[in-house]
Amino acid sequence: MSKRKRTWLVIMGLILAGANLRMPITMMPPLLPDLKAEIGLPTSLAGLLTTIPLLAFALASPLMGKAGARQGSEKVLVMALAVLSIGSYLRIIPSVWALLIGTAALGIGIAGGNVLLPAVIKERFPESIAGKTTLYTTAQVLVASLGTATSGIIASRIGIKSSMGLFAVLGPIALAVWLIIWLSGPNRGKNVTAENDSRPLVDRTPWRSRLAWVILAYFGMQSMLYYSLLTWLPSIWQAAGFSAVAAGNLATLFQLSGMPLTMTVPLIAERKHGLAIVNGIAGGGFALGILGILVPGANLPLNVISAVCMGLATAASFSICIVFFQKRTTSAADTARLSGMAQSGGYLFAAIGPVALGALNGLLHTWIPIILIVLVVIVTMFAAGLVIIAHRDIYEGLD
């Protein structure tokens, strides 16, 4: 295979892998009523379809990062996509246990993509990291939104199992492309990046790096904010006086409004002061959005602005994390290790956050103190971003 054809195949693989990183989760909420009726899914277990993947991310991410650094990112990515594909089709079996086990397998597979794609880009495209990162993050957000918007409609036309099977096809397609890439590679079976690392392996663990812990904290806070807001914004808007339909529309706007920044943050980050600008957009967008929600009354224009601000902030904060993984490491192996570490702790925050905030609301019967807590998290996240931007390498001071 020529170098040019192989490059285009890798680009296609990045887009396809990115398309599988959120859609298997975001497509499920519209299908829950039909799943409850068709396979007898208890309401008490329905929430696990979101929680299980997040816990799988937390548990599998450091293992994926370590395996990618030692075995090669592309080889481990192929295995992760295989697990993801198996999980996708397990969920079609009309059984509650098959649904839950398949969801766990999906989470493990998605964790591999989350952790390893930044490392693959750093290794394959060191001169165009920003552009290639934009490709897969845009595919990730766009296909996730389409999954939420269309899964219920398609299920009403062709049936829930056929609908799930149709969406599951993306996994094997991505697997086939990456299998071809890996099998046709001149260095298959070797991890050239790891072999070229000059430092001993013991020095390459990010768990000893203070800056890596700050990056973990940043990823954790942005992740907690996103999943907490995704879970509770409709309830907060309804408590403010909006109808269920209006609250749902505002929540949809929140999810979709970040698309422009998802596409542009990696490019902005390449410019002078670009990281500081993106960090300001993330912190300022979250803060303005939350402060807008605090204004009493069902003021639709104000809350539309708040939803857009928070949507832009979620896109900026997630995308800058990917940039941190790549720009604060010197090799693809280090990127995989840092990505695995940060996403492990980050998704643990994400799994705990919505539950903790919901329990606090049940105790206090008001959202105002919770919103103030969220503001504290936003300010802390912004400060962590400033610390990360001020440093160049997670291994500074460890030599």
C-alpha positions as CSV (number, residue, x, y, z in Angstrom):
1,M,0.0,0.0,0.0
2,S,1.4,3.4,-1.0
3,K,2.1,6.0,1.7
4,R,-0.6,8.3,0.4
5,K,-3.3,5.6,0.4
6,R,-2.3,4.6,3.8
7,T,-2.5,8.2,5.1
8,W,-6.1,8.5,3.7
9,L,-7.0,5.2,5.3
10,V,-5.8,6.3,8.7
11,I,-7.8,9.6,8.3
12,M,-10.9,7.5,7.5
13,G,-10.1,5.3,10.5
14,L,-9.8,8.4,12.8
15,I,-13.3,9.6,11.7
16,L,-14.9,6.2,12.1
17,A,-13.3,5.5,15.5
18,G,-14.4,9.0,16.6
19,A,-18.0,8.2,15.5
20,N,-18.1,5.3,17.9
21,L,-16.9,7.2,21.1
22,R,-20.3,8.6,22.3
23,M,-23.1,7.5,19.9
24,P,-23.5,4.0,21.5
25,I,-24.3,5.8,24.8
26,T,-26.3,8.9,23.5
27,M,-28.6,6.7,21.3
28,M,-30.0,4.9,24.3
29,P,-32.1,7.4,26.3
30,P,-34.8,7.7,23.5
31,L,-35.0,3.9,23.4
32,L,-35.5,3.3,27.1
33,P,-39.3,3.3,27.1
34,D,-39.3,0.6,24.4
35,L,-36.6,-1.4,26.1
36,K,-38.6,-1.4,29.4
37,A,-41.6,-2.8,27.5
38,E,-39.8,-5.2,25.2
39,I,-37.3,-6.9,27.6
40,G,-38.7,-5.9,30.9
41,L,-35.9,-3.6,31.8
42,P,-36.6,-2.3,35.4
43,T,-36.6,1.4,35.9
44,S,-34.0,0.9,38.7
45,L,-31.6,-0.6,36.1
46,A,-32.2,1.9,33.3
47,G,-29.9,4.5,34.8
48,L,-27.1,2.0,34.7
49,L,-27.0,2.2,30.9
50,T,-25.3,5.6,31.3
51,T,-23.4,4.8,34.6
52,I,-21.8,1.5,33.5
53,P,-19.9,3.0,30.5
54,L,-18.5,5.8,32.7
55,L,-17.3,3.3,35.3
56,A,-15.8,1.2,32.5
57,F,-14.0,4.3,31.3
58,A,-12.6,4.9,34.8
59,L,-11.4,1.3,35.2
60,A,-10.2,0.6,31.7
61,S,-8.5,3.9,30.7
62,P,-5.2,3.4,32.6
63,L,-5.0,-0.2,31.4
64,M,-5.5,1.0,27.8
65,G,-2.9,3.7,28.2
66,K,-0.3,1.3,29.7
67,A,-1.0,-1.4,27.0
68,G,-0.8,1.2,24.2
69,A,2.5,2.5,25.5
70,R,3.9,-1.1,25.6
71,Q,2.2,-2.9,22.8
72,G,1.6,-0.1,20.3
73,S,-1.4,2.2,20.2
74,E,-2.8,0.9,16.9
75,K,-2.7,-2.8,18.0
76,V,-4.5,-2.1,21.2
77,L,-7.0,0.2,19.4
78,V,-7.9,-2.8,17.1
79,M,-8.6,-4.9,20.2
80,A,-10.6,-2.2,21.8
81,L,-12.8,-1.8,18.7
82,A,-13.3,-5.5,18.6
83,V,-14.6,-5.5,22.2
84,L,-16.8,-2.4,21.3
85,S,-18.3,-4.3,18.3
86,I,-19.0,-7.4,20.4
87,G,-20.7,-5.2,23.0
88,S,-22.8,-3.5,20.4
89,Y,-24.3,-6.7,19.2
90,L,-24.7,-8.3,22.6
91,R,-27.1,-5.5,23.4
92,I,-29.5,-6.7,20.7
93,I,-30.1,-10.0,22.5
94,P,-33.5,-9.7,24.2
95,S,-32.2,-10.1,27.7
96,V,-31.5,-7.6,30.5
97,W,-28.2,-9.3,31.4
98,A,-27.0,-9.3,27.7
99,L,-27.9,-5.6,27.6
100,L,-25.9,-4.8,30.7
101,I,-22.9,-7.0,29.8
102,G,-22.9,-5.5,26.3
103,T,-23.0,-2.0,27.7
104,A,-20.0,-2.8,29.9
105,A,-18.1,-4.2,26.9
106,L,-19.0,-1.1,25.0
107,G,-17.5,1.1,27.8
108,I,-14.2,-0.8,27.7
109,G,-14.0,-0.5,23.9
110,I,-14.8,3.2,24.0
111,A,-12.2,3.8,26.7
112,G,-9.6,2.4,24.3
113,G,-10.6,4.9,21.6
114,N,-10.7,7.8,24.1
115,V,-7.2,7.0,25.3
116,L,-5.4,5.9,22.2
117,L,-6.6,8.1,19.4
118,P,-4.7,11.2,20.7
119,A,-1.6,9.0,20.9
120,V,-2.1,7.6,17.3
121,I,-2.5,11.2,16.0
122,K,0.7,12.3,17.8
123,E,2.6,9.4,16.3
124,R,1.1,9.4,12.8
125,F,0.7,13.1,12.2
126,P,3.2,15.1,14.4
127,E,3.1,18.0,12.0
128,S,-0.7,18.3,11.8
129,I,-2.0,17.2,15.3
130,A,-4.6,20.0,15.5
131,G,-6.3,19.2,12.2
132,K,-6.4,15.5,12.7
133,T,-7.7,15.9,16.3
134,T,-10.5,18.1,14.9
135,L,-11.5,15.3,12.5
136,Y,-12.2,12.7,15.2
137,T,-13.6,15.0,17.9
138,T,-16.0,16.5,15.3
139,A,-17.2,13.1,14.2
140,Q,-17.6,12.1,17.9
141,V,-19.9,15.0,18.7
142,L,-21.8,15.1,15.5
143,V,-22.6,11.4,15.3
144,A,-23.5,11.4,19.1
145,S,-26.0,14.2,18.5
146,L,-27.5,12.3,15.4
147,G,-27.8,9.2,17.5
148,T,-29.8,11.0,20.2
149,A,-32.0,12.7,17.5
150,T,-32.7,9.7,15.3
151,S,-32.6,6.5,17.3
152,G,-36.1,6.8,18.6
153,I,-37.5,7.8,15.2
154,I,-35.8,4.9,13.5
155,A,-36.9,2.4,16.2
156,S,-40.5,3.5,15.6
157,R,-40.2,2.6,11.9
158,I,-38.2,-0.6,11.9
159,G,-38.3,-1.8,15.5
160,I,-35.9,-1.3,18.5
161,K,-33.7,-4.3,17.8
162,S,-33.3,-3.5,14.1
163,S,-32.5,0.2,15.1
164,M,-29.8,-0.9,17.5
165,G,-28.4,-3.3,15.0
166,L,-28.2,-0.5,12.4
167,F,-26.3,1.8,14.7
168,A,-24.0,-1.0,15.8
169,V,-22.7,-1.4,12.2
170,L,-20.4,1.6,12.8
171,G,-18.3,-0.5,15.2
172,P,-17.3,-3.4,12.8
173,I,-16.7,-0.9,10.0
174,A,-14.2,1.0,12.2
175,L,-12.7,-2.3,13.3
176,A,-12.2,-3.5,9.7
177,V,-10.5,-0.2,8.7
178,W,-8.1,-0.2,11.7
179,L,-7.4,-3.9,11.2
180,I,-6.2,-3.2,7.6
181,I,-4.1,-0.3,8.9
182,W,-2.4,-2.4,11.5
183,L,-1.9,-5.5,9.4
184,S,-0.5,-3.5,6.5
185,G,1.9,-1.5,8.7
186,P,5.6,-1.9,8.1
187,N,6.3,-2.0,11.9
188,R,3.4,-4.4,12.9
189,G,4.3,-6.1,16.1
190,K,6.7,-3.4,17.2
191,N,6.1,-0.3,19.3
192,V,8.6,2.0,17.7
193,T,7.7,5.0,19.8
194,A,8.3,3.1,23.1
195,E,11.5,1.7,21.8
196,N,12.7,5.2,20.9
197,D,12.0,6.6,24.4
198,S,15.4,7.4,25.9
199,R,14.3,7.4,29.6
200,P,13.8,4.2,31.6
201,L,10.2,3.0,31.8
202,V,10.0,3.7,35.5
203,D,10.5,7.4,34.8
204,R,7.7,7.4,32.2
205,T,4.8,6.9,34.6
206,P,2.7,10.0,34.7
207,W,1.5,9.0,38.2
208,R,4.7,10.5,39.6
209,S,4.1,13.9,37.9
210,R,2.4,16.7,39.7
211,L,1.5,18.3,36.3
212,A,-0.2,15.1,35.2
213,W,-2.3,15.1,38.4
214,V,-3.4,18.7,37.6
215,I,-4.4,17.5,34.1
216,L,-6.3,14.6,35.7
217,A,-8.1,17.1,37.9
218,Y,-8.9,19.4,35.0
219,F,-10.3,16.5,32.9
220,G,-12.2,15.2,35.9
221,M,-13.8,18.6,36.6
222,Q,-14.8,19.2,33.0
223,S,-16.2,15.7,32.7
224,M,-18.2,16.0,35.9
225,L,-19.6,19.3,34.7
226,Y,-20.7,17.9,31.4
227,Y,-22.4,14.8,32.6
228,S,-23.9,16.6,35.6
229,L,-25.4,19.3,33.5
230,L,-26.5,16.8,30.8
231,T,-28.3,14.9,33.6
232,W,-29.9,17.7,35.6
233,L,-30.3,20.8,33.3
234,P,-33.8,19.7,32.2
235,S,-34.9,19.3,35.9
236,I,-33.3,22.7,36.8
237,W,-35.1,24.4,33.9
238,Q,-38.4,22.8,34.8
239,A,-37.9,23.9,38.4
240,A,-37.4,27.4,37.1
241,G,-40.9,27.3,35.4
242,F,-40.2,26.0,31.9
243,S,-42.4,23.2,30.4
244,A,-40.9,19.7,29.9
245,V,-40.8,20.4,26.1
246,A,-39.0,23.8,26.5
247,A,-36.6,22.3,29.0
248,G,-35.8,19.4,26.7
249,N,-35.2,21.9,23.8
250,L,-32.9,23.9,25.9
251,A,-31.0,20.8,26.8
252,T,-30.7,19.8,23.2
253,L,-29.4,23.3,22.4
254,F,-26.8,22.8,25.2
255,Q,-25.5,19.6,23.5
256,L,-25.4,21.0,20.0
257,S,-24.1,24.5,20.5
258,G,-20.5,23.3,21.2
259,M,-20.0,22.0,17.7
260,P,-18.2,25.1,16.3
261,L,-15.6,25.0,19.1
262,T,-15.2,21.2,18.8
263,M,-14.1,21.9,15.2
264,T,-11.8,24.8,16.0
265,V,-10.3,24.4,19.4
266,P,-7.3,22.3,18.3
267,L,-6.6,24.9,15.6
268,I,-6.9,27.8,18.0
269,A,-4.6,26.0,20.5
270,E,-1.8,26.1,17.9
271,R,-1.8,30.0,17.9
272,K,0.1,32.2,20.3
273,H,-1.9,32.4,23.6
274,G,-4.4,30.0,22.0
275,L,-4.4,27.7,25.1
276,A,-5.1,30.6,27.3
277,I,-8.0,31.8,25.1
278,V,-9.6,28.4,25.1
279,N,-9.2,28.0,28.8
280,G,-10.9,31.4,29.2
281,I,-13.8,30.3,26.9
282,A,-14.2,27.2,29.0
283,G,-14.2,28.8,32.4
284,G,-16.1,32.0,31.3
285,G,-18.7,30.0,29.3
286,F,-19.5,27.7,32.2
287,A,-19.6,30.6,34.7
288,L,-21.9,32.9,32.5
289,G,-24.2,30.0,31.8
290,I,-24.6,29.0,35.4
291,L,-25.1,32.6,36.5
292,G,-27.8,33.0,33.9
293,I,-29.6,30.0,35.4
294,L,-29.5,31.6,38.8
295,V,-31.6,34.5,37.6
296,P,-35.2,33.7,38.8
297,G,-38.0,33.2,36.4
298,A,-38.6,31.4,33.1
299,N,-36.8,34.0,30.9
300,L,-36.4,32.1,27.6
301,P,-33.9,34.4,25.8
302,L,-31.6,34.5,28.9
303,N,-31.7,30.7,29.2
304,V,-31.1,30.2,25.5
305,I,-27.9,32.3,26.0
306,S,-27.0,30.3,29.1
307,A,-27.5,27.0,27.2
308,V,-25.2,28.2,24.4
309,C,-22.6,29.4,26.8
310,M,-22.4,26.1,28.6
311,G,-22.4,24.2,25.4
312,L,-19.5,26.2,24.1
313,A,-17.7,25.7,27.4
314,T,-18.2,21.9,27.4
315,A,-16.7,21.7,23.9
316,A,-13.8,24.0,24.7
317,S,-12.9,22.2,28.0
318,F,-13.1,18.7,26.5
319,S,-11.1,19.6,23.4
320,I,-8.4,21.4,25.3
321,C,-7.9,18.2,27.4
322,I,-7.1,16.3,24.2
323,V,-4.6,19.1,23.3
324,F,-3.1,18.9,26.8
325,F,-2.5,15.1,26.4
326,Q,-0.6,15.8,23.2
327,K,1.2,19.0,24.0
328,R,2.4,18.2,27.5
329,T,4.1,15.0,26.4
330,T,7.0,14.3,24.1
331,S,6.0,11.0,22.6
332,A,3.0,9.0,21.5
333,A,3.7,6.5,24.3
334,D,3.7,9.2,26.9
335,T,0.5,10.6,25.4
336,A,-1.2,7.2,25.8
337,R,0.0,6.9,29.4
338,L,-1.2,10.5,30.4
339,S,-4.5,10.1,28.5
340,G,-5.2,6.8,30.3
341,M,-4.3,8.3,33.7
342,A,-6.4,11.5,33.3
343,Q,-9.4,9.7,31.8
344,S,-9.4,7.1,34.6
345,G,-9.8,9.7,37.3
346,G,-11.9,12.0,35.1
347,Y,-14.6,9.5,34.3
348,L,-14.8,8.4,38.0
349,F,-15.7,12.1,38.7
350,A,-18.2,11.9,35.9
351,A,-19.9,8.8,37.3
352,I,-20.1,10.2,40.8
353,G,-21.0,13.8,40.0
354,P,-24.6,13.4,38.7
355,V,-25.5,11.0,41.5
356,A,-24.0,13.2,44.2
357,L,-25.7,16.4,43.0
358,G,-29.0,14.6,42.6
359,A,-28.8,13.2,46.2
360,L,-27.9,16.7,47.5
361,N,-31.0,18.1,45.7
362,G,-33.1,15.5,47.3
363,L,-31.8,16.5,50.7
364,L,-32.0,20.3,50.2
365,H,-35.0,20.4,47.9
366,T,-33.5,23.3,46.0
367,W,-30.9,23.7,43.2
368,I,-29.4,27.0,44.3
369,P,-26.7,25.6,46.7
370,I,-25.8,23.0,44.1
371,I,-25.4,25.6,41.4
372,L,-23.1,27.5,43.7
373,I,-21.0,24.3,44.2
374,V,-20.8,24.0,40.5
375,L,-19.5,27.6,40.3
376,V,-16.7,26.6,42.7
377,V,-15.8,23.7,40.5
378,I,-15.7,26.0,37.4
379,V,-13.3,28.5,39.1
380,T,-11.0,25.6,40.3
381,M,-11.0,24.1,36.8
382,F,-10.0,27.5,35.3
383,A,-7.2,27.8,37.8
384,A,-6.0,24.3,37.0
385,G,-5.9,25.2,33.3
386,L,-3.7,28.2,34.0
387,V,-1.2,25.9,35.8
388,I,-1.1,23.4,32.9
389,I,-0.6,26.2,30.4
390,A,2.3,27.6,32.4
391,H,4.3,24.3,32.1
392,R,5.7,22.5,29.0
393,D,6.1,18.8,29.9
394,I,4.6,16.5,32.6
395,Y,8.1,15.2,33.3
396,E,9.6,18.6,34.2
397,G,11.6,18.2,37.4
398,L,11.7,14.4,37.2
399,D,15.1,14.1,35.4
